[in-house]
């Protein structure tokens, strides 16, 4: 069986990390499967790849505004860049001929770059699944973006399954985004996807000689989180706890330099990238982060007391998720406009007095973290169905 996972990767590492988690679960359930990850993320190979999983590295893109992307490095026009990525994806599909394709979030890719490849998959009888994180954005925003393209009906036409990586009671896209019956009937809620990382991040971050509680701060990919880390570094100066910060591999150069100077002044260890960051969650006492899907899901999964400063623009997705988790007592949220050094210090002090077991008990009582394995099972079922139809077609042709 052959599987192709495609994600556009315009901002952060979340799309790729979700795909890697599902691919790892799929590889464990079906060791004979070959899995190709098509990704534009520069650091995908550093995230740890199990056997039989290979990467098709697409030229990187960056998000410049809502629904607007440009080349991360190549000095070519947007149309040329889209054509290049589209051609690579189409060639991969025609050469690799996957039994099943899994697409993350954007069903037809950025600016439709995956449309031709998707049509080719359907033409030779491959099966298709669309993976959606628990929340895309506010209802009004998504409906406005989808309406001109009649996207729900087109998804139902091109995709056999929609896999939602979350819980319906947290956020119900079927209702919120007005899924038609044809789309609702092929939508499956998988629970939250978490990465069970293989590498040991503790080898990169020294926690052996700790004498105080340790607080970790992370800004995800790093493209827009410098203000969170700056506030954290100032809060860490002279604090009764030890600070560690991870800026992210996509942090702009000027921001990285400013953060490094501040980290030296505050005596905080600042790292640009830790491949298996969630492995650190079991070793630290509190977390300060933005509201990305992977970070929050993995922190809650490990019962880590968390202070979340969610991104509120260009999408409200992180704010909606953080608000939902706060209502469940799983984290403490500070909105970006209310963030300051004193408030963050107070919130960290409160978090350090929380019981990790208390957070874990609340999380496991209401959330399922088997999303990767559940998604993998659905993909295997699609592959089995595809093989059955292919064998039947072959037998009919022979007759």
C-alpha positions in Angstrom: 0.0 0.0 0.0 1.2 3.5 -0.9 0.1 6.7 0.9 0.8 10.3 0.0 0.4 13.0 2.6 0.3 16.6 1.4 0.5 19.8 3.5 1.1 23.3 2.2 3.2 24.5 5.3 2.9 28.2 5.0 3.2 29.1 8.7 4.8 27.0 11.4 5.3 23.3 11.6 1.8 22.2 12.8 0.6 20.7 9.5 3.7 18.6 9.0 3.8 17.5 12.7 0.2 16.2 12.5 1.0 14.4 9.3 4.1 12.8 10.8 2.1 11.6 13.8 -0.5 10.0 11.6 2.1 8.6 9.3 4.0 7.1 12.3 0.7 5.5 13.6 0.0 4.2 10.1 3.5 2.7 9.8 3.0 0.9 13.1 -0.4 -0.5 12.0 0.8 -1.5 8.5 4.6 -1.9 8.5 4.5 -2.9 4.8 3.0 0.5 3.8 5.1 3.1 1.9 4.4 6.7 2.9 5.5 9.8 1.1 5.2 13.1 2.9 5.0 16.1 0.5 6.0 19.1 2.6 7.4 22.6 2.3 8.7 22.7 5.8 12.5 23.0 5.9 12.9 21.1 9.2 10.8 18.0 8.4 13.8 15.7 8.3 14.9 16.9 11.8 11.5 15.9 13.3 12.4 12.2 13.1 11.2 9.9 10.3 10.3 6.2 11.0 11.2 3.6 8.5 9.3 3.5 5.2 8.4 7.2 5.4 10.1 9.4 2.9 9.9 13.2 2.3 9.2 15.0 -1.0 10.6 18.5 -0.1 8.6 21.2 -1.8 10.0 24.7 -2.3 9.1 26.6 0.9 6.4 29.2 1.0 5.6 31.8 3.6 2.3 33.3 4.6 2.2 37.1 4.0 -1.5 37.6 4.8 -4.7 35.7 5.1 -4.9 33.4 2.0 -1.8 35.1 0.5 1.5 33.2 0.2 4.8 33.8 -1.5 8.1 32.0 -2.1 10.2 31.8 1.1 13.5 32.0 -0.8 13.1 31.9 -4.6 13.0 35.3 -6.4 10.2 34.3 -8.8 6.6 35.4 -9.3 3.8 33.9 -7.3 2.3 32.3 -10.4 5.7 30.7 -11.3 6.1 29.5 -7.8 2.6 28.0 -7.7 3.2 26.3 -11.1 6.5 24.8 -9.8 5.0 23.3 -6.7 1.9 22.1 -8.7 4.1 20.3 -11.3 6.1 18.6 -8.6 3.0 17.3 -6.8 1.4 16.1 -10.1 4.6 14.3 -11.1 4.8 12.7 -7.6 1.2 11.4 -7.9 1.7 10.0 -11.4 5.0 8.3 -10.5 4.2 7.1 -7.0 0.5 6.2 -7.7 -0.7 6.3 -4.1 -3.6 4.1 -3.0 -4.7 6.9 -0.6 -3.9 10.6 -0.4 -4.3 12.6 2.8 -4.5 16.4 2.5 -4.1 18.7 5.4 -6.6 21.6 5.8 -6.5 23.1 2.2 -8.4 20.6 0.1 -7.0 21.8 -3.2 -3.8 23.3 -1.9 -2.7 26.9 -1.8 -4.1 28.7 -4.9 -5.2 25.3 -6.2 -1.7 23.9 -6.5 -2.9 20.4 -5.6 -6.0 20.3 -7.8 -4.3 18.7 -10.8 -2.7 16.0 -8.6 -5.9 15.4 -6.8 -7.8 14.9 -10.1 -5.1 12.4 -11.3 -5.5 10.4 -8.1 -9.2 10.2 -8.6 -8.7 9.3 -12.3 -6.6 6.2 -11.6 -8.9 5.0 -8.7 -7.0 6.3 -5.7 -8.9 7.2 -2.5 -8.7 10.6 -0.9 -9.1 12.0 2.7 -9.1 15.6 4.0 -7.7 16.1 7.4 -8.9 19.1 9.4 -7.6 20.4 12.7 -10.3 20.8 15.4 -10.9 24.5 14.5 -10.2 26.4 11.3 -11.5 29.9 12.2 -14.6 31.8 13.2 -17.8 30.6 11.5 -18.4 33.9 9.6 -14.8 34.0 8.3 -14.8 30.4 7.0 -18.3 30.7 5.4 -17.2 33.9 3.7 -14.0 32.3 2.3 -15.8 29.1 1.2 -18.8 30.6 -0.4 -17.3 31.9 -3.7 -15.8 28.5 -4.4 -18.8 26.4 -3.1 -16.1 24.5 -1.2 -18.3 22.1 1.0 -19.9 20.6 -2.1 -16.5 20.4 -3.9 -14.9 18.6 -1.0 -17.8 16.1 -1.0 -17.1 15.5 -4.7 -13.3 15.0 -4.5 -12.9 13.4 -1.0 -14.0 10.1 0.3 -13.5 11.0 4.0 -13.0 14.1 6.1 -11.0 13.4 9.3 -11.5 16.0 12.0 -8.6 16.0 14.5 -10.7 16.9 17.6 -14.0 16.5 19.4 -17.4 17.5 18.3 -18.3 18.9 21.7 -15.3 21.2 21.7 -16.0 22.5 18.2 -18.4 21.1 15.6 -17.4 22.0 12.0 -20.4 20.2 10.6 -22.7 22.7 12.3 -20.4 25.7 12.5 -19.4 25.6 8.8 -22.7 24.4 7.4 -21.5 21.1 6.0 -24.1 19.7 3.5 -25.5 16.2 4.1 -23.1 14.7 1.5 -20.1 16.0 3.4 -21.4 15.5 6.9 -22.0 11.8 6.3 -18.4 11.2 5.4 -16.9 13.2 8.3 -15.3 11.3 11.2 -14.1 12.8 14.5 -10.8 11.2 15.5 -9.8 12.9 18.7 -6.6 14.9 19.2 -3.4 14.0 17.4 -0.3 14.0 19.5 3.3 13.1 18.6 4.9 10.3 20.5 8.4 11.5 19.6 11.2 9.0 19.4 14.2 11.3 19.9 15.3 12.6 23.2 15.1 16.4 23.4 16.7 16.4 26.8 20.1 15.8 25.1 19.8 19.3 23.6 18.4 21.0 26.6 20.4 20.4 29.8 18.1 19.9 32.8 20.4 17.7 34.8 21.6 20.3 37.3 18.3 22.1 37.9 17.9 23.6 41.4 14.7 25.5 40.7 11.3 24.9 39.0 11.8 25.0 35.2 9.4 27.0 32.9 9.6 26.5 29.2 8.5 29.1 26.7 7.9 28.3 23.0 6.6 30.3 20.0 5.9 27.4 17.7 7.5 27.9 14.3 8.6 31.4 15.5 7.4 33.6 12.6 5.1 35.8 14.8 5.8 34.9 18.4 8.7 37.2 19.4 6.5 39.4 21.5 5.6 36.3 23.7 9.2 35.3 24.2 10.3 38.9 24.8 7.8 39.2 27.6 8.8 35.8 29.0 12.5 36.7 29.0 11.8 39.9 30.9 9.7 38.0 33.4 12.4 35.4 33.9 15.0 38.0 35.0 15.5 37.4 38.7 12.6 35.0 38.9 12.5 32.1 41.5 12.2 29.7 38.6 14.6 28.8 35.7 13.6 29.8 32.2 14.2 28.0 29.0 13.0 29.5 25.7 12.7 28.0 22.2 12.3 30.6 19.5 11.5 28.3 16.5 13.3 27.8 13.2 11.3 30.4 11.3 12.0 33.3 13.6 13.0 36.4 11.6 16.7 37.2 11.8 16.3 40.6 13.5 13.9 39.1 16.1 16.3 36.2 16.8 19.1 38.6 17.5 17.1 40.8 19.8 15.8 37.8 21.7 19.4 36.4 22.1 20.6 39.7 23.6 17.7 39.7 26.0 18.2 36.1 26.9 21.8 36.8 27.9 20.7 39.7 30.1 18.0 37.5 31.7 20.2 34.5 32.1 17.8 32.3 30.1 18.9 29.5 27.8 17.5 30.4 24.3 17.3 27.7 21.6 16.4 28.3 18.0 15.0 24.8 17.5 14.4 21.6 19.4 13.2 18.8 17.1 11.3 16.8 19.7 10.1 19.6 21.9 7.2 17.8 23.4 9.6 15.3 24.9 10.6 18.1 27.2 7.1 18.6 28.5 7.5 15.7 31.1 10.7 17.4 32.5 9.6 21.0 33.0 7.1 22.4 35.5 5.1 24.9 33.4 4.8 26.0 29.8 4.3 29.4 28.2 3.2 29.2 24.6 1.0 30.4 21.8 -2.2 28.4 21.0 -1.1 26.2 18.2 -2.9 22.9 17.9 0.1 20.6 18.4 1.6 22.4 21.4 -1.6 22.6 23.3 -2.7 19.1 22.5 0.6 17.7 23.6 0.9 19.8 26.7 -2.6 18.9 27.9 -1.9 15.2 27.0 1.0 15.3 29.5 -0.8 17.3 32.1 1.6 20.2 31.9 0.4 23.4 33.5 0.2 25.9 30.7 -0.2 29.7 30.2 -1.4 30.3 26.6 -1.1 33.6 24.7 -3.0 32.7 21.5 -2.6 34.3 18.1 -5.7 36.3 17.3 -4.8 37.4 13.7 -5.0 36.7 10.9 -7.1 33.9 12.2 -9.0 33.4 15.5 -8.4 29.7 15.5 -5.9 29.7 18.4 -8.1 32.0 20.5 -11.2 29.8 20.1 -9.2 26.7 21.1 -7.5 28.3 24.0 -10.9 29.6 25.3 -12.4 26.1 25.0 -9.5 24.5 26.9 -9.6 27.3 29.6 -13.3 26.6 30.2 -12.4 22.9 30.8 -9.8 24.0 33.3 -6.9 22.7 31.2 -4.9 26.0 30.9 -4.8 29.7 31.8 -5.2 32.1 28.9 -3.8 35.6 28.5 -5.0 37.5 25.4 -2.1 39.2 23.5 -3.4 42.7 24.2 -3.4 42.0 27.9 0.1 40.5 28.1 2.7 42.2 30.2 5.6 41.2 32.4 3.8 41.4 35.7 0.7 39.5 34.6 2.9 36.8 33.1 4.9 36.4 36.3 1.7 36.1 38.3 0.3 33.5 35.9 3.5 31.5 36.0 3.5 31.5 39.8 0.0 30.2 39.8 0.8 27.5 37.3 3.8 26.3 39.3 1.4 25.6 42.2 -0.9 23.5 40.0 -0.9 19.7 40.3 0.2 18.1 37.0 -2.0 15.1 37.9 -5.0 17.4 38.3 -4.6 18.8 34.7 -4.0 15.2 33.4 -7.2 13.9 35.2 -9.3 16.7 33.7 -7.8 16.1 30.2 -8.3 12.4 30.1 -11.8 12.7 31.5 -13.1 14.6 28.6 -10.6 14.3 25.7 -9.3 11.5 23.5 -5.7 11.6 22.3 -5.8 8.7 19.9 -6.4 10.9 16.9 -3.3 9.7 15.0 -4.2 6.0 15.4 -7.9 6.6 14.6 -7.0 8.6 11.5 -4.5 5.8 10.4 -7.3 3.2 10.8 -9.6 5.2 8.5 -6.8 5.6 5.9 -6.1 1.8 6.0 -9.8 1.1 5.5 -9.7 3.4 2.4 -6.6 1.6 1.1 -8.3 -1.8 1.6 -11.4 -0.5 -0.3 -9.2 0.8 -3.1 -7.4 -2.5 -3.4 -10.6 -4.5 -3.4 -12.0 -2.3 -6.3 -8.8 -2.5 -8.2 -8.8 -6.3 -7.9 -12.4 -6.5 -9.0 -11.7 -4.2 -12.0 -8.7 -6.4 -12.9 -10.8 -9.6 -12.7 -13.6 -8.0 -14.8 -11.1 -6.9 -17.4 -9.6 -10.4 -17.6 -13.0 -11.9 -18.3 
